């Protein structure tokens, strides 16, 4: 079966490493997550993209989002949910009835891996069964993602 202590120690180490990177280099974190992606492709493209976003500002104000966020909605939702799921794992104060604390940690980790796959399109091959199992866990426990 699973060695929950070893798995928990690994997850804690990953979380500490990510937090250390954020505190070590907040400017790099800001440029990576706040500055528009188009900025990385050069100033001309960034200016052009900024101009189009300015023209579409009424769309953003009326709807609350840009239309281009609906293209690849699975990735947009995964990018929204993944950091919040990671934070939920650190803040959690309980787990669903019928599960132990270790089982709930494992389920949250599996859901996190599922979301990371959607964002990164990890080249390692998942078996179809593994992909469907993790997706089914996300669907099954979606209503339990709170603390």
N, C-alpha and C positions, 0 to 999 in steps of 0.2 A: 504494500500500500504506500501511502505518502508519509514522508517524514516531515510533519508539520512545522517542527521547530526549525529545521534546516531551511525549509521553504520560506518561513516567516523571516528568518534572519537575512535571507537573500533579498526579499522584498524591502526590508528596512534599509539595507545597504544601498539599494537602487534609489530609494526615496531620499536618503541622506545625500547621495552623490548629485542628484538633480537639484536639490535645494542648495547645495554648496556651489554649484555652477551658477545658479541664479544670484546668489549673494556675492560671489566672486566677481562676476562680470555683468552688472545690471545694464550697462550700456549695450553690450553685445546682445543680451536678452531682449532689450528694447528694440534694437534694429532687426532682430530676427522675428519678433512677434508683433511689433506695432507698425513699423514702416511698411508700406505696401510692397508686395512682392515685385511689382513692376520696377520699383526703384533699383533693384539689383541688376536690371538689364541695361542701365545707362540713363543719363539725364534726359535724353530726347524722348525715350519711351515713357519715362516717369512723367514728364510734362504733358505728353499726349494723353496718358491715362488719367492724369489729374484733371485735364480739361474735360474729358468725357464724363468723369465723375461729377464735376461741377455742373455740367449740362443736365445730368440725370439727378441732381440733388432733389428736385421736387418728387421724383419717384421714391427716393430714400425717405424723405419726410412723410410722404403719404402712406407708404407701405411699411416702413420701418426696416427695409433691407433692399439691396440692389437685386435686380433681376438675374444678374450673372451668378448670384449665390444659389439659385435654383438649379443651375447646371451642375450635375454631379452632387445631388442633394445628399446622397449617402455619405460622401466625404465631408461635406459641410457639417452634417449632424455628428459624424464621428469626431471631427475636430472640435466641435462644441462640447461633446460629452466626455471625451477622454481626460482632459485636465480636471474636470469636475469629479469624475469617477476616482481619479487618483487621490484627490482631496477627501472624498467620502471615505476612502479606505483609512485615511489617517484620523478622521473625526468620528468614525463609527462607534456607537455606544451599545450596539446590540446586533441581533441577527434574526432572521425570520424563524418563526416557530417550526420545529421539526428538524432544524439544522443545528450543528454545533458551531462554535466560533471558528474553528479551523476549516470546516467545510465552507462556511460563508466566505472566509478569506480566499479559499481556492476558487470559488465561483466568481468572486470579484476579479481575481487575477485572470481567469479565463475570459471574462467579458472584456477586460482591458486589452488582452492580446487580440481579441476579435476586432476591437476598434482600431488598434494600432495597425492591423493588417489593412484595413480600409484606407488609412491615411498614407501609409508608407508603400503599400502594394509590395509587400515583402517578396523578394524573388524566390525565397525558399518555398518549395512546393508543399502545400498542405494537402492532405488527403481530403477528398470530398466529405467523408464522414466527419473528420475533425472540424472542418469549416462549418458544416451543418450543426454539429453538436454545440459548438461555441455560440453560433447564432441562435440556436434554440434556447440556450441558457440566458442569453440577453433578453429574448422575448418572454421567457417564463418568469424571470425575476425582475422585469422592468418595473413593476409596481412596488417592489421592495427596495428600490434605490433611494432611500431616505434614512435619516437618523434622528 
